[in-house]
Every structure is written in structure tokens, then in C-alpha cells.
Amino acid sequence: MISQKNILGGVFLIAGSCIGAAMLALPILSGITGYIPSVFLTLIAWAFMTFTALLLVEANGWFKSQINIVSISEKALGNTGRVISWVLYLFLFYSLSVAYIISSGEIFSGILHKFLGFSLNPQITSLFFVIILGFVIYLGTKTVDLFNRYLMVGLIATYVLMVLLGSFKINAENLKTINLKYLILPLPVLITSFGFHNMIPTLTAYFDGDLKKMRKTVLGGSILSLFIYLFWQAVIIGIVPYGGEKGLLNSFLSGQEASSSLNHYLEDSFVGHISQLFAFFAIITSFLAQGLALMHFIADGMKVKPSRKNSHWLIFLTLIPPSLFSLTYPEIFFKALSFAGGFCAVILFGILPALMVWVGRYKEKYFSSYHVKGGKISLIVVILLSSFLVINEVLKILGINLNA
């Protein structure tokens, strides 16, 4: 029997999965279009991704054992769906892992310098990050859940302190800036910011297939993440001006994440120190959740159980490729997140869930104990919005930028 405490753990895992490298990039990207537009875009991304996550909860109900999106897409869409989900999933979560590893090195080096007075090469701190957290992921879901609960306490505590204290330093004029030229720019990273869908198969198995508890967990985790994002963006955009050497626009152009920009304008202040600790907790909680889900995905795709017997080579496949890439190309933080959100995440967690549920409900008549409301119209809306975002990303790759 799963207790309410377990549901809370699931909520924290989903929130921890959301609050990571994307959150550190988000205020920079949303800030250059303005806070008011960013609120509107954040609500759209939250509603879109929460709905498609619930579609995956419904699709998980078609199975009696632990599976992943590869098995779901194969059941609904055949071998074509299996191949597409395999390729996109690896691209997506390897891209996210690259972003986590790159940002972890910068953040941990900054913390060492700020609190202990010495510096290490960011690539060395990234390596320690991967080794230590990789071992935690290797130990399995229960261990990750336990570690994540304590880390989420630190995340929430530093977040609350930062928002409360930072709110006194907000310049209201900064929040009034609106630049619709960049309106579409934050959407890919916003989509990534609510990309906890990979946790659904893992948590469904953890909850012994109880889809009602999964629905509560999904809604709780996504709503918690939504409020965290809205206040976080208000603090960063309210403190960091649009222009200037370390302003929002130059931070975007130079690939600097939010806590770095905040520290520049709050140099040697308590809020600046707290922002570094917040970034520390954000990266760890997200990396643990995403790494665990990626390992389970690889296991499902290779038709093996994610048991201790197999975990040693599964964790190798999960962490070594993105580690090598991040050490080779450490400057691609924003590009990795944009590609992950605008292309991979939208197809994998937007178009595919809608298509799979359409086929499962209306063609194959698969049974699930949970059914998402909205009917065919909601599925069509998801596919149309997803298609727009994918086309926008393809045009960017071709050098045609709709933001220009």
C-alpha cells in the first residue's frame, strides 16, 4: 500500500526533474522578451506539458509491468513508433545531461570559490559531479527518492530565502519591459522546464500501477514547479536589467545562466550566496531524476530489467556519452537546451503521446483505469501546437529565425 508520504516523494521527484538546468537558463530567455509575456508563455507551457503527461499516465495503464515510452509507442504505433521514440529520447536526455554537466561545473566551481576561497577547473568539478551522483543513481529508485527528498528541502529553503530577500531588491521598471521580437524564443526551454514525462513510467512502477496516485503526483509536481518558475523569473528579471555587460541580453548572447547574472548585480550579498546554493540543489535534484529515468529507458529499450545485476553497464551507457560531449564542447549550454526542448521534447512528449492515445483509445480500444478528459479536440490541439514548435526549430536550424 502506497502512503501519502510516497506521493509527496513522487511530487518532489517530478519537481526535482523540472527544476534543473532549464530553470537556470529560463529567466535569461524569458527576460529578453519581458516578464509579462513570460508569465503568459509559462502558463501555456505548463498546461501543454501537464496535459501530455497525463496522456502518458493513461497509456501506462495499458500495461501490467514496468515499461517505458519505447514499449508504449511500439504498442500503439508499431516498429516506426519504437524507432522514433528511441532516437528522440536519447537525443533529448543526452542533450539535457550535457547541459546539466556543463552547468554543474560552473556552479560548483563558483561555490568552492565563494565559500572556501579556492577554485577548480569546471571540467574537474563536473567529473566529480558525474561520479558521485552516478553512484546514487546506480543504487536505484528508492535511494534516489531518499536523497532527493533531503535535497528538495535544501532546494525549497534556498528558493524561499532567495525570493523573500530578493524581492526587496526588485526594480519594478525591469518587470515592465516588453520585447515581442523574442516572443517565441523562450518556448523551447519552457517546454523543457516542464519535461518530467520520463519519470512517469518509473513512478507508475514505484506506485504499483496506481494511476489515481499518479494523477495526483503529476498535478502536484507540475503545479509546484509552475509557482517556483513564476516567482523565480520575477526575481531574476526584476533585479537583472535588460541591458548592460551582465544584463539579460548579453547573458543570453554569451551563454551565461541566471545565477551568474544575479551574482553580478548582488555581489557579496547574502542573496547572491543563496542563489549559488539554490543552483547547486537545482542541478543535483534534476540530474538524479533525469539520470534514473534515462537508465530505466535504456533498460526497457534493451528488454532487460534495471536490476543491480545490470545497473553497472546501464549507468555507463547513461552517463559516459553526455560526459564526453560536455567535456569536448562546454560552450553549448543554451543550444543543447533549445534543441532538446524545441525539437526532441515536443515530438516525444507532445506529438507522440497524443498520437499514441488516439490510436489506443479510438482504434485499438486499449483499456486503462485512467482516462484524460478532452476527447479528440484536445489531442488535435496538442498536435497542432507541437507541429508549430517543431517547424520553428527546424527553421532555426536552417538559419530562418522567426524571432528575428
C-alpha positions in Angstrom: 0.0 0.0 0.0 1.5 3.4 -1.1 1.2 6.0 1.6 0.7 9.8 1.2 4.3 10.2 2.1 5.2 8.2 -1.1 3.0 10.5 -3.1 4.9 13.5 -1.6 8.1 11.8 -2.6 6.8 11.4 -6.2 5.8 15.1 -6.3 9.3 16.1 -5.2 10.8 13.8 -7.8 8.7 15.4 -10.5 9.5 18.9 -9.3 13.2 18.0 -8.9 13.1 16.7 -12.5 11.7 20.0 -13.7 13.9 22.3 -11.7 17.3 21.9 -13.2 19.5 23.3 -16.0 16.5 24.6 -17.9 15.5 26.7 -14.9 18.9 28.3 -14.8 18.5 29.3 -18.5 14.8 30.3 -18.3 14.9 33.8 -16.8 17.6 34.9 -19.3 15.5 33.7 -22.3 12.1 34.9 -20.9 13.7 38.1 -19.6 14.7 39.4 -23.0 11.0 39.2 -24.1 9.7 40.6 -20.8 8.1 39.4 -17.6 4.5 39.8 -18.6 4.9 37.8 -21.8 6.9 35.2 -19.9 4.0 34.6 -17.5 1.7 34.0 -20.4 4.2 31.7 -22.1 4.9 29.8 -18.8 1.2 29.1 -18.3 0.9 27.8 -21.9 3.9 25.5 -21.5 2.6 24.2 -18.1 -0.9 23.4 -19.4 0.5 21.8 -22.5 3.1 19.6 -20.7 0.8 18.7 -17.8 -1.9 17.5 -20.2 0.5 15.4 -22.3 2.0 14.0 -19.1 -1.5 12.8 -18.1 -1.8 11.2 -21.5 1.2 9.2 -20.8 -0.3 8.2 -17.4 -3.3 6.9 -19.3 -1.1 5.0 -21.8 0.8 3.4 -18.9 -2.4 1.8 -17.8 -2.3 -0.4 -20.9 0.5 -2.4 -19.3 0.7 -4.6 -16.2 4.5 -4.5 -15.8 7.2 -1.8 -15.7 7.7 -0.3 -19.2 8.9 2.9 -20.8 7.9 5.1 -23.7 9.6 2.8 -26.2 7.2 -0.1 -25.3 4.2 2.3 -25.2 5.0 3.8 -28.7 5.6 0.3 -30.1 2.3 -1.0 -28.8 0.4 2.0 -30.3 2.4 2.9 -33.4 4.3 -0.3 -34.2 8.0 -0.5 -35.0 8.1 3.0 -36.5 7.0 4.5 -33.2 9.6 2.4 -31.4 12.4 3.6 -33.6 11.3 7.3 -33.4 11.0 7.2 -29.6 14.3 5.5 -29.2 16.2 8.1 -31.3 14.4 11.2 -29.9 14.6 10.0 -26.3 18.4 9.5 -26.5 18.9 12.9 -28.2 16.7 14.6 -25.7 18.1 13.3 -22.5 21.7 13.2 -23.7 21.2 16.9 -24.6 19.8 17.6 -21.2 22.5 15.7 -19.5 25.1 17.6 -21.4 23.5 20.9 -20.2 23.4 19.6 -16.5 27.0 18.5 -16.6 28.3 21.8 -18.2 26.3 24.0 -15.7 27.3 21.8 -12.8 31.0 22.5 -13.3 30.5 26.3 -13.4 28.2 26.3 -10.4 30.3 24.0 -8.2 33.4 25.9 -9.1 31.7 29.2 -8.1 30.5 27.7 -4.8 34.0 26.5 -3.9 35.5 29.9 -4.7 32.7 31.8 -2.8 32.6 29.7 0.3 36.0 28.0 0.6 38.2 30.6 -1.2 39.8 28.4 -3.9 38.9 27.4 -7.4 38.9 24.3 -9.5 38.6 23.8 -13.3 34.9 23.5 -14.0 35.6 20.3 -16.0 37.2 18.7 -12.9 34.2 19.6 -10.7 31.9 18.3 -13.5 33.7 14.9 -13.3 33.2 14.7 -9.6 29.6 15.6 -10.1 29.0 12.7 -12.6 30.9 10.1 -10.5 29.2 10.8 -7.1 25.6 11.2 -8.5 26.1 8.4 -10.9 26.7 6.1 -8.0 23.5 7.3 -6.3 21.5 6.5 -9.5 23.2 3.1 -9.7 21.7 2.2 -6.3 18.2 2.5 -7.7 14.8 4.3 -7.3 14.5 4.1 -3.5 17.9 5.5 -2.9 17.3 8.4 -5.4 13.9 9.1 -3.8 15.5 9.3 -0.3 18.4 11.5 -1.4 16.0 13.7 -3.5 13.7 14.4 -0.5 16.5 15.8 1.6 17.9 17.8 -1.4 14.4 19.2 -2.1 14.3 20.5 1.4 17.5 22.4 0.6 16.2 23.5 -2.7 12.9 24.8 -1.3 14.6 26.5 1.6 17.2 28.3 -0.5 14.4 29.2 -3.1 12.2 30.7 -0.4 15.0 32.7 1.1 16.1 34.0 -2.3 12.6 35.0 -3.3 11.8 36.7 0.0 15.1 38.6 0.3 15.5 39.2 -3.5 12.0 40.7 -3.7 13.3 43.7 -1.7 15.9 44.3 -4.5 13.5 44.1 -7.4 13.3 47.2 -9.7 9.6 47.3 -10.8 10.7 49.1 -14.0 12.6 46.0 -15.1 9.3 44.0 -15.0 7.6 46.4 -17.3 10.0 45.7 -20.2 8.3 44.0 -23.2 10.1 43.0 -26.4 7.9 40.9 -28.6 10.7 40.4 -31.1 11.9 37.4 -28.9 8.4 36.1 -28.0 8.9 32.6 -29.4 12.5 32.3 -28.1 11.7 31.0 -24.6 9.1 28.4 -25.6 11.6 25.5 -26.3 13.2 25.9 -22.9 9.8 26.4 -21.2 8.7 23.1 -22.7 11.9 21.5 -21.4 11.3 23.1 -18.0 8.2 21.1 -17.5 9.7 17.9 -19.1 9.1 15.4 -16.3 7.4 12.9 -18.6 10.3 10.4 -18.5 9.6 10.0 -14.7 6.0 8.7 -15.3 6.9 5.0 -16.2 9.4 4.9 -13.3 6.9 6.3 -10.8 4.0 4.2 -12.1 6.0 1.1 -11.3 7.0 2.6 -8.0 3.3 3.1 -7.1 2.4 -0.4 -8.2 0.4 0.9 -11.2 -2.0 3.1 -9.1 -2.9 5.6 -11.7 -5.0 7.8 -9.4 -2.0 8.4 -7.2 0.0 9.1 -10.4 -2.5 11.7 -11.4 -2.2 13.4 -8.0 1.6 13.2 -8.3 1.7 14.7 -11.8 -0.6 17.6 -10.9 1.1 18.2 -7.6 4.6 18.2 -9.1 3.7 20.3 -12.1 1.8 22.9 -10.1 4.7 23.2 -7.5 7.1 23.7 -10.4 4.8 26.3 -12.0 4.8 28.6 -8.9 8.5 28.1 -8.4 9.1 29.3 -12.0 6.8 32.3 -11.9 8.4 33.7 -8.7 12.0 32.8 -9.9 11.5 34.7 -13.1 10.1 37.7 -11.3 13.2 37.9 -9.0 15.8 37.5 -11.8 14.1 39.8 -14.3 13.3 42.3 -11.6 16.9 42.5 -10.4 18.9 42.0 -13.6 18.4 44.8 -16.2 17.8 44.1 -19.9 21.0 45.9 -21.0 24.5 46.2 -19.6 27.6 43.9 -19.6 25.9 41.3 -17.4 22.3 42.2 -18.4 19.8 39.7 -19.7 20.6 40.2 -23.4 24.4 40.0 -23.1 24.0 37.0 -20.7 22.0 35.2 -23.4 24.5 36.1 -26.1 27.4 34.9 -24.0 25.7 31.7 -22.7 25.6 32.7 -19.0 23.0 31.2 -16.8 20.7 33.1 -14.4 22.5 32.7 -11.0 25.7 34.1 -12.6 24.0 37.2 -13.8 22.2 37.6 -10.4 25.5 37.3 -8.5 27.0 40.1 -10.6 24.3 42.6 -9.5 24.2 41.3 -5.9 27.9 40.9 -5.5 28.9 39.8 -2.0 25.3 40.0 -0.8 23.6 37.2 1.2 21.1 36.8 -1.7 23.9 36.2 -4.1 25.3 33.4 -1.9 21.9 31.8 -1.6 21.4 31.9 -5.3 24.5 29.8 -5.8 23.3 27.2 -3.3 19.9 27.2 -5.0 21.5 26.5 -8.4 23.5 23.7 -6.6 20.4 22.0 -5.4 18.5 22.6 -8.7 21.2 20.8 -10.7 21.5 17.8 -8.4 17.8 17.1 -8.0 17.2 17.3 -11.7 20.2 15.3 -12.6 19.2 12.5 -10.2 15.7 12.3 -11.6 16.6 12.5 -15.2 19.5 10.1 -14.9 17.4 7.5 -13.2 14.7 7.7 -15.8 17.2 7.6 -18.7 18.8 4.4 -17.2 15.3 2.8 -17.0 14.6 3.9 -20.5 17.8 2.2 -21.8 16.9 -0.9 -19.9 13.4 -1.0 -21.4 14.7 -0.4 -24.9 17.2 -3.3 -24.5 14.5 -5.5 -22.9 16.4 -6.0 -19.6 15.4 -5.3 -16.0 17.0 -2.3 -14.3 18.3 -4.6 -11.6 21.5 -4.4 -9.6 23.0 -7.1 -11.9 22.5 -4.9 -15.0 22.9 -1.5 -13.4 26.7 -1.3 -13.8 26.6 -1.2 -17.6 23.3 0.7 -17.8 24.7 3.5 -15.7 27.8 3.5 -18.1 25.5 4.0 -21.1 23.5 6.6 -19.3 26.4 8.9 -18.2 29.5 8.3 -20.3 28.3 9.7 -23.7 27.0 13.1 -22.4 30.0 13.4 -20.1 32.4 13.0 -23.1 30.4 15.5 -25.1 30.2 18.1 -22.3 34.0 18.0 -21.8 34.6 18.4 -25.6 32.0 21.2 -26.3 31.5 23.1 -23.0 30.1 26.2 -24.7 26.8 24.7 -26.0 24.6 25.2 -22.9 21.8 27.2 -24.4 22.0 25.4 -27.8 21.6 22.0 -26.1 18.6 23.1 -24.1 16.9 24.8 -27.1 17.4 21.7 -29.3 16.2 19.4 -26.5 13.0 21.4 -25.9 12.1 22.7 -29.4 12.6 19.5 -31.3 13.0 16.4 -29.2 10.8 17.1 -26.2 7.9 18.5 -28.3 7.8 15.4 -30.6 8.5 12.9 -27.8 6.2 14.4 -25.1 3.8 16.3 -27.3 3.0 14.7 -30.7 3.8 11.0 -29.7 1.5 10.9 -26.6 -1.4 12.4 -28.5 -0.9 10.0 -31.4 -0.5 7.0 -29.1 -3.6 7.8 -27.0 -5.6 8.5 -30.2 -4.7 5.0 -31.6 -5.1 3.3 -28.2 -8.5 4.8 -27.4 -10.2 5.1 -30.8 -8.6 2.4 -32.9 -7.2 -0.4 -30.8 -9.6 0.1 -27.8 -6.9 -0.5 -25.2 -8.2 -0.4 -21.6 -6.7 1.9 -19.0 -8.1 2.6 -15.5 -7.5 6.3 -16.0 -8.9 8.4 -18.9 -7.8 12.0 -19.6 -10.7 14.4 -20.4 -10.9 16.5 -23.6 -11.6 14.0 -26.3 -10.3 14.2 -29.9 -10.3 18.0 -29.9 -7.7 18.3 -27.1 -5.5 15.8 -28.9 -5.7 17.8 -32.2 -4.8 21.0 -30.3 -1.7 19.3 -28.8 -0.6 18.0 -32.3 -1.1 21.4 -33.9 0.8 23.3 -31.2 3.6 20.7 -31.2 3.9 20.9 -35.0 4.3 24.7 -34.9 7.1 24.4 -32.3 8.9 21.7 -34.3 8.6 23.7 -37.6 10.1 26.8 -35.7 13.0 24.7 -34.5 13.7 23.2 -38.0 13.6 26.8 -39.5 16.2 27.9 -36.9 18.5 25.0 -37.9 18.1 26.1 -41.5 19.0 29.7 -40.5 15.5 31.1 -40.8 14.7 32.6 -37.4 11.1 33.6 -36.6 12.3 35.5 -33.6 14.3 37.9 -35.8 
